[in-house]
Amino acid sequence: MIAVTVDEALHLWNEALREQHHSIESIAVSDAKGCVLAEDVLAPTDVPAFHKSAMDGYALAYDPNCDTYIVDGIIGAGVVWDKPVTTGHAVRIMTGAPVPSTCDTVIMQEQVKGTGEVGATITLQGMQQKGSHIIPRGEECSAGTVVIPKGTEVTSTVQTILIGLGCIDVSVYAMPRILVLTSGHEVIEPGEPLTAGKIYNSNRMMICSLLVDLGFRRVTHYHVSDAPDRLDAEIERVLELSEQADIIISSGGVSVGMFDTMPFIYEKLGAKTLYGRIQMRPGAASYGAVTPKGQLIFGLSGNPGAAFNGWHLLVVPTLRRYKGIKNWSTPVLNCVMDCDLSKRNAFDRYVQGKVIFGDGQPRFVANRHFNSSSMLGLYTVNALACIPQGVHEVHEGDIFKVYLLGFLPTIE
């Protein structure tokens, strides 16, 4: 059985995807969240496309020898004033409105005395400077500038920018179809009575929900029992479902137990094994493979805590790499340990917990329970601390490498 470290496993996945060819599709910006841009996004115009007022106030051609002006009109946002504004005259203007071509200055509302009514006179107060409070055309960028580079994941902020540029559709790498498999005769569905020895299928919810968090929406799921008399029928069903899948993620059944049936399924799929075990705790029972069709297979532990670790350490970065994200590695931070731990570590141990920022430095607080079957504390986890192989005692104040899992750290 091939056993590798986390870093070695990620290297194997990176090599497996080196010759990957992405298909590209054009989709609506509103549907693109979680996808990765397949082309640079260029500004179609200067941004902003016109000189605009940064303040509510008065637009005028500034004359340092003149402090009274006649108000000729009012310009609201979206309104173009196409008449000349001559010396000694001004137009009342709102924030964001186009500045008339004959004006070179905007005076803040707070620095003007007068009603501002059309035909009335205003008086400037205090010191003024020519050119004030005008956002020039092209201040952010000129037309043709790369605004967002290829390989960027589409977030809500990216969507905002795309819409602000007038984009309706955007070119992205096509998202894969994913098959999620759970396994185990002991696994039952919510709503069924929890009889002795049974557990609810929390792993399916965890994996499917985490896939949605990453932007994957084309997800199918199926449960495989460990019953020998159902194995042939279940393998046949998985083979049918796998025809429509680019990625297969399974939970449970990847160890060496008598009833672990996933290896039979992988064999039927013609999978070429990359690794059959990971040198880590918890989560050693992990599997990685690629089929002759180029499908990726991730086999995770059936224990929730171990599956959670394997998901974040192995699956997330590889899926980010698969999607076409340039910076796909998991962020790592050196943190001060906030507690003592005592655990024999034959392999690297990845402790679940949270990063807290306080007193100017990041600290790591370990979950009270962080073994392979732990589940209830997962909602607090935003990081995994790596305790290296052979380090059996951790003391408060020690510094270790911590993997950030994409959740906002806690601020104290």
C-alpha positions as CSV (number, residue, x, y, z in Angstrom):
1,M,0.0,0.0,0.0
2,I,1.5,3.4,-1.1
3,A,1.7,5.7,2.0
4,V,2.9,9.3,1.5
5,T,2.9,12.5,3.4
6,V,0.4,15.3,2.8
7,D,3.0,17.3,0.8
8,E,3.9,14.3,-1.3
9,A,0.3,13.6,-2.0
10,L,-0.3,17.2,-3.2
11,H,2.8,16.9,-5.4
12,L,1.3,13.7,-6.9
13,W,-2.0,15.5,-7.6
14,N,-0.1,18.5,-9.1
15,E,1.8,16.1,-11.4
16,A,-1.4,14.3,-12.4
17,L,-3.0,17.6,-13.4
18,R,0.0,19.0,-15.2
19,E,-1.4,18.0,-18.6
20,Q,-5.0,18.9,-17.8
21,H,-6.8,20.7,-20.6
22,H,-9.7,22.9,-19.5
23,S,-12.8,23.4,-21.5
24,I,-14.1,26.9,-21.6
25,E,-17.6,28.1,-21.5
26,S,-19.4,31.4,-21.4
27,I,-21.9,31.9,-18.6
28,A,-23.9,34.7,-17.0
29,V,-22.0,36.7,-14.5
30,S,-24.8,36.1,-12.0
31,D,-24.1,32.3,-12.3
32,A,-20.3,32.5,-12.3
33,K,-19.6,32.6,-8.5
34,G,-17.0,29.9,-7.7
35,C,-15.8,29.5,-11.3
36,V,-12.4,30.6,-12.5
37,L,-11.8,33.2,-15.2
38,A,-10.5,31.6,-18.4
39,E,-9.5,35.0,-20.0
40,D,-8.3,38.3,-18.7
41,V,-11.1,40.8,-18.1
42,L,-10.3,44.1,-19.8
43,A,-11.8,47.5,-19.1
44,P,-14.1,48.3,-22.1
45,T,-13.9,52.0,-21.3
46,D,-11.9,54.4,-19.1
47,V,-12.9,54.0,-15.5
48,P,-14.6,56.2,-14.6
49,A,-15.7,57.0,-18.2
50,F,-16.1,60.8,-17.4
51,H,-15.0,63.4,-15.0
52,K,-17.4,63.2,-12.1
53,S,-18.0,65.0,-8.8
54,A,-16.7,63.5,-5.7
55,M,-19.0,65.6,-3.5
56,D,-22.4,67.2,-3.3
57,G,-21.7,70.9,-4.1
58,Y,-21.2,73.3,-6.9
59,A,-19.3,72.9,-10.2
60,L,-17.7,76.1,-11.6
61,A,-14.8,77.5,-13.5
62,Y,-12.8,78.7,-10.5
63,D,-11.6,82.3,-10.3
64,P,-9.5,83.1,-7.2
65,N,-10.7,86.7,-7.5
66,C,-14.4,85.8,-7.4
67,D,-16.3,84.4,-4.4
68,T,-19.9,84.9,-5.5
69,Y,-21.6,82.8,-8.2
70,I,-25.0,82.7,-9.8
71,V,-26.6,79.2,-9.8
72,D,-27.6,78.3,-13.4
73,G,-29.1,74.8,-12.7
74,I,-28.9,71.5,-10.9
75,I,-27.1,68.3,-12.1
76,G,-28.2,65.0,-10.6
77,A,-26.3,61.7,-11.0
78,G,-26.8,60.5,-14.6
79,V,-27.6,63.9,-15.9
80,V,-25.4,65.6,-18.5
81,W,-25.2,69.4,-18.5
82,D,-24.4,70.5,-22.0
83,K,-24.6,74.3,-21.6
84,P,-21.5,76.4,-21.0
85,V,-20.9,77.5,-17.4
86,T,-19.3,80.9,-17.7
87,T,-17.2,82.9,-15.3
88,G,-19.2,84.0,-12.2
89,H,-21.7,81.1,-12.7
90,A,-22.1,77.7,-11.2
91,V,-24.3,74.6,-11.3
92,R,-25.4,72.7,-8.3
93,I,-24.0,69.1,-8.6
94,M,-24.6,65.8,-6.8
95,T,-22.0,63.2,-6.0
96,G,-21.2,61.0,-9.0
97,A,-22.7,63.4,-11.6
98,P,-20.7,64.3,-14.7
99,V,-18.8,67.6,-14.3
100,P,-19.6,70.0,-17.2
101,S,-16.7,70.4,-19.6
102,T,-16.4,74.2,-18.9
103,C,-16.0,73.6,-15.1
104,D,-12.7,72.8,-13.4
105,T,-13.6,72.7,-9.7
106,V,-16.3,71.4,-7.4
107,I,-16.9,73.3,-4.2
108,M,-18.3,71.3,-1.3
109,Q,-21.8,72.1,-0.2
110,E,-20.5,72.7,3.4
111,Q,-18.2,75.5,2.0
112,V,-20.9,77.5,0.4
113,K,-23.4,80.0,1.8
114,G,-26.7,80.3,0.0
115,T,-29.9,78.4,-0.8
116,G,-28.6,76.9,-4.0
117,E,-31.8,77.6,-5.8
118,V,-31.6,78.2,-9.6
119,G,-31.0,81.9,-10.2
120,A,-29.8,82.6,-6.6
121,T,-26.3,83.7,-5.6
122,I,-24.0,81.6,-3.5
123,T,-20.9,82.8,-1.6
124,L,-17.8,80.6,-1.2
125,Q,-16.5,80.2,2.3
126,G,-12.9,79.5,3.3
127,M,-9.9,78.6,1.2
128,Q,-10.5,76.9,-2.2
129,Q,-8.2,75.3,-4.7
130,K,-8.7,74.9,-8.4
131,G,-9.4,71.3,-9.4
132,S,-10.8,70.2,-6.1
133,H,-13.3,67.4,-5.7
134,I,-13.3,66.1,-9.3
135,I,-12.6,62.5,-10.0
136,P,-10.9,62.5,-13.4
137,R,-11.8,60.3,-16.2
138,G,-9.7,57.1,-16.2
139,E,-8.5,57.6,-12.6
140,E,-8.8,53.9,-11.9
141,C,-7.7,52.7,-15.3
142,S,-7.8,53.4,-19.1
143,A,-9.8,51.4,-21.6
144,G,-8.0,48.1,-22.5
145,T,-6.4,47.7,-19.0
146,V,-6.4,44.2,-17.5
147,V,-8.7,44.7,-14.6
148,I,-9.0,41.1,-13.4
149,P,-6.4,38.5,-14.6
150,K,-7.1,35.0,-16.0
151,G,-7.0,32.4,-13.3
152,T,-8.9,34.5,-10.7
153,E,-11.8,32.8,-8.9
154,V,-15.1,34.6,-9.3
155,T,-16.2,35.9,-5.9
156,S,-19.1,38.2,-5.0
157,T,-16.6,41.1,-5.3
158,V,-15.5,40.0,-8.7
159,Q,-19.1,39.7,-9.8
160,T,-19.6,43.3,-8.6
161,I,-16.7,44.5,-10.7
162,L,-17.8,42.6,-13.8
163,I,-21.3,44.1,-13.6
164,G,-19.8,47.5,-13.0
165,L,-17.9,47.1,-16.3
166,G,-21.1,46.2,-18.0
167,C,-20.4,42.5,-18.5
168,I,-23.3,40.2,-19.1
169,D,-21.4,37.0,-19.7
170,V,-17.9,35.9,-18.7
171,S,-15.6,33.2,-20.0
172,V,-14.7,30.6,-17.3
173,Y,-13.3,27.1,-17.1
174,A,-16.1,24.6,-17.2
175,M,-16.9,23.3,-13.7
176,P,-16.7,19.5,-13.3
177,R,-19.4,17.1,-12.5
178,I,-18.9,15.5,-9.1
179,L,-20.1,12.2,-7.7
180,V,-20.1,11.9,-3.9
181,L,-20.2,8.4,-2.5
182,T,-20.7,7.5,1.1
183,S,-20.5,3.9,2.5
184,G,-21.2,1.8,5.5
185,H,-23.9,-0.6,6.7
186,E,-24.0,1.4,9.9
187,V,-24.9,4.7,8.1
188,I,-28.6,5.7,8.1
189,E,-30.5,8.8,6.9
190,P,-31.9,11.5,9.2
191,G,-35.5,10.7,10.2
192,E,-34.7,7.0,10.7
193,P,-34.6,5.7,14.3
194,L,-31.1,5.7,15.7
195,T,-30.8,2.1,16.8
196,A,-27.7,0.6,18.4
197,G,-24.6,0.8,16.3
198,K,-26.1,3.1,13.7
199,I,-24.9,6.7,12.8
200,Y,-26.4,9.4,10.6
201,N,-24.9,10.2,7.2
202,S,-23.3,13.5,8.2
203,N,-20.3,13.0,5.9
204,R,-22.5,13.3,2.8
205,M,-23.9,16.6,4.1
206,M,-20.4,17.8,5.0
207,I,-18.9,17.0,1.6
208,C,-21.8,18.2,-0.5
209,S,-22.0,21.5,1.4
210,L,-18.3,22.1,1.3
211,L,-18.4,21.5,-2.5
212,V,-21.0,24.2,-2.7
213,D,-18.8,26.5,-0.7
214,L,-16.1,26.0,-3.3
215,G,-18.6,26.8,-6.1
216,F,-19.3,23.2,-7.3
217,R,-23.0,22.8,-8.0
218,R,-23.1,19.8,-10.4
219,V,-23.1,17.2,-7.6
220,T,-24.7,13.8,-7.5
221,H,-24.6,11.5,-4.4
222,Y,-25.1,7.8,-3.7
223,H,-24.7,5.6,-0.7
224,V,-22.9,2.2,-0.9
225,S,-23.6,-0.3,1.9
226,D,-20.9,-2.8,3.0
227,A,-23.3,-5.7,2.5
228,P,-21.6,-8.4,0.4
229,D,-24.9,-9.6,-1.1
230,R,-25.5,-6.1,-2.5
231,L,-21.9,-5.4,-3.7
232,D,-22.5,-6.3,-7.4
233,A,-25.6,-4.2,-7.8
234,E,-24.0,-1.3,-6.0
235,I,-20.8,-1.5,-8.1
236,E,-23.0,-1.5,-11.2
237,R,-24.9,1.6,-10.1
238,V,-21.7,3.4,-9.2
239,L,-20.3,2.6,-12.6
240,E,-23.4,4.0,-14.2
241,L,-23.2,7.2,-12.2
242,S,-19.5,7.5,-12.8
243,E,-20.1,7.8,-16.5
244,Q,-21.4,11.3,-15.8
245,A,-18.7,12.3,-13.3
246,D,-15.4,14.1,-13.7
247,I,-14.5,13.7,-10.1
248,I,-15.5,11.1,-7.5
249,I,-15.2,11.7,-3.8
250,S,-15.9,8.9,-1.4
251,S,-16.2,8.7,2.3
252,G,-15.6,5.5,4.2
253,G,-14.7,2.0,3.0
254,V,-11.1,2.9,2.1
255,S,-9.3,1.1,5.0
256,V,-8.5,-2.5,5.4
257,G,-11.6,-3.7,7.2
258,M,-13.4,-6.9,6.1
259,F,-16.4,-4.9,4.8
260,D,-14.6,-2.1,3.1
261,T,-15.8,-2.3,-0.5
262,M,-14.6,0.9,-2.1
263,P,-11.3,-0.8,-3.3
264,F,-13.4,-3.1,-5.4
265,I,-15.3,-0.2,-7.0
266,Y,-12.0,1.7,-7.7
267,E,-10.6,-1.4,-9.3
268,K,-13.7,-1.7,-11.6
269,L,-13.2,1.9,-12.6
270,G,-9.7,1.0,-13.7
271,A,-8.2,3.5,-11.2
272,K,-4.5,4.1,-11.2
273,T,-3.5,4.6,-7.6
274,L,-1.5,7.6,-6.6
275,Y,-1.5,6.8,-2.9
276,G,-3.3,4.3,-0.7
277,R,-2.6,5.9,2.7
278,I,-1.5,9.2,4.1
279,Q,1.2,9.5,6.8
280,M,-1.0,11.7,9.1
281,R,-3.3,11.5,12.1
282,P,-6.2,11.6,11.9
283,G,-7.0,10.8,8.3
284,A,-4.4,8.1,7.4
285,A,-7.2,6.1,5.7
286,S,-7.1,8.1,2.5
287,Y,-6.9,7.2,-1.2
288,G,-6.1,9.0,-4.4
289,A,-6.3,7.8,-8.0
290,V,-6.9,8.8,-11.6
291,T,-9.0,6.6,-14.0
292,P,-8.0,6.0,-17.6
293,K,-10.7,8.6,-18.6
294,G,-8.9,11.2,-16.5
295,Q,-11.4,11.1,-13.6
296,L,-10.0,12.1,-10.2
297,I,-10.9,9.9,-7.2
298,F,-10.5,11.0,-3.6
299,G,-11.2,8.4,-1.0
300,L,-11.7,9.9,2.5
301,S,-12.1,8.3,5.9
302,G,-15.5,7.5,7.1
303,N,-14.8,9.2,10.4
304,P,-16.1,12.8,10.4
305,G,-13.0,14.3,12.0
306,A,-10.6,12.4,9.8
307,A,-12.7,13.1,6.6
308,F,-12.7,16.8,7.5
309,N,-8.9,16.9,7.7
310,G,-8.4,14.9,4.5
311,W,-10.9,17.2,2.8
312,H,-9.1,20.4,3.7
313,L,-5.5,19.2,3.4
314,L,-5.9,17.1,0.2
315,V,-9.1,17.7,-1.6
316,V,-9.6,21.5,-1.4
317,P,-6.1,22.5,-2.8
318,T,-6.4,19.9,-5.5
319,L,-9.9,21.0,-6.5
320,R,-8.6,24.6,-6.6
321,R,-5.8,23.5,-8.8
322,Y,-8.3,21.6,-11.0
323,K,-10.5,24.6,-11.4
324,G,-7.5,26.6,-12.7
325,I,-6.8,28.9,-9.7
326,K,-3.2,30.0,-9.9
327,N,-2.6,30.3,-6.1
328,W,-4.2,27.0,-5.1
329,S,-2.1,26.1,-2.1
330,T,-3.5,26.3,1.4
331,P,-2.3,29.4,3.3
332,V,0.1,28.5,6.2
333,L,0.9,30.7,9.2
334,N,3.3,30.2,12.2
335,C,1.2,30.4,15.3
336,V,1.9,30.4,19.0
337,M,0.2,27.4,20.7
338,D,-2.4,28.5,23.3
339,C,-2.4,25.2,25.2
340,D,-0.5,22.1,26.2
341,L,-1.0,18.9,24.2
342,S,0.3,15.4,24.8
343,K,-0.1,12.8,22.1
344,R,2.2,10.2,20.6
345,N,2.8,11.1,16.9
346,A,4.1,8.3,14.7
347,F,2.9,10.5,11.8
348,D,2.4,14.2,11.4
349,R,-0.7,15.1,13.5
350,Y,-3.1,17.7,12.3
351,V,-4.9,19.2,15.3
352,Q,-8.3,20.9,14.7
353,G,-8.8,24.3,16.3
354,K,-9.0,27.9,15.7
355,V,-6.6,30.8,15.1
356,I,-7.2,33.8,17.3
357,F,-5.6,37.2,16.6
358,G,-4.9,39.2,19.8
359,D,-2.1,41.2,21.3
360,G,-0.5,41.5,17.9
361,Q,0.2,37.9,17.2
362,P,-1.8,34.8,15.9
363,R,-2.5,32.1,18.5
364,F,-3.8,28.6,17.9
365,V,-6.4,27.2,20.3
366,A,-6.9,23.4,19.9
367,N,-10.3,21.8,20.0
368,R,-10.9,19.8,23.2
369,H,-11.5,16.7,21.1
370,F,-9.6,16.2,17.8
371,N,-9.6,12.5,17.1
372,S,-10.8,10.8,14.0
373,S,-14.4,10.4,15.0
374,S,-14.9,13.9,16.6
375,M,-17.7,15.8,15.0
376,L,-19.4,18.3,17.4
377,G,-16.5,20.8,17.5
378,L,-16.1,21.1,13.8
379,Y,-18.2,24.2,13.5
380,T,-15.5,26.2,15.5
381,V,-12.6,25.0,13.4
382,N,-10.8,27.5,11.1
383,A,-7.3,26.0,11.1
384,L,-5.3,22.8,11.5
385,A,-2.0,22.9,13.5
386,C,0.6,20.5,12.2
387,I,2.5,18.7,15.0
388,P,5.4,17.0,13.2
389,Q,6.1,13.3,13.4
390,G,8.1,12.5,16.6
391,V,6.9,15.5,18.6
392,H,4.9,14.1,21.4
393,E,4.7,17.0,23.8
394,V,3.4,20.5,22.9
395,H,3.6,23.3,25.4
396,E,1.9,26.7,25.6
397,G,4.0,29.2,23.8
398,D,5.5,26.8,21.3
399,I,5.3,27.8,17.7
400,F,4.0,25.5,15.0
401,K,2.9,25.7,11.4
402,V,-0.9,26.2,11.0
403,Y,-3.0,25.7,7.9
404,L,-5.7,28.3,7.5
405,L,-9.0,26.8,6.2
406,G,-10.5,29.8,4.5
407,F,-12.7,30.9,7.4
408,L,-12.2,34.3,9.1
409,P,-9.9,34.0,12.2
410,T,-11.4,35.0,15.5
411,I,-10.4,38.4,16.8
412,E,-10.0,38.9,20.6
